[in-house]
Amino acid sequence: MDVNEIWQRFISLLSEEPGIVDARWKKSAGIPFLYIYTVKADRQEVEQKIKRCAVRAMRGKRLNAETIFVRATDGEWVYRHRFYVPQEKMFCCGNLCSDCIRFR
């Protein structure tokens, strides 16, 4: 699984959403930033579209997504967005955790 393929699928799904004019991503100092140009002015609606497209892009993969708002100016929305593999426990600690390795 290549994260670049996930990013390409995510950006193409995001670009197809109604109200979004352009979507692209760029890494600065190793941190991926998502740039969205839209005609919508509602932050919740834009974030909902990001979440929906991220879920569709990650379908069938063991990934999580994290999106953090950075700034918005004149129809351009900037988010710090990343896809990451969740950390899992590798041994039983004996505390009867709900996600214990013994229950697999």
Secondary structure, DSSP 8 states (H G I E B T S, - for coil): --HHHHHHHHHHHHHHSTTEEEEEEEEETTEEEEEEEES---HHHHHHHHHHHHHHHHTTS--EEEEEEEEEETTEEEEEEEEE------S--SS--TT-GGG-
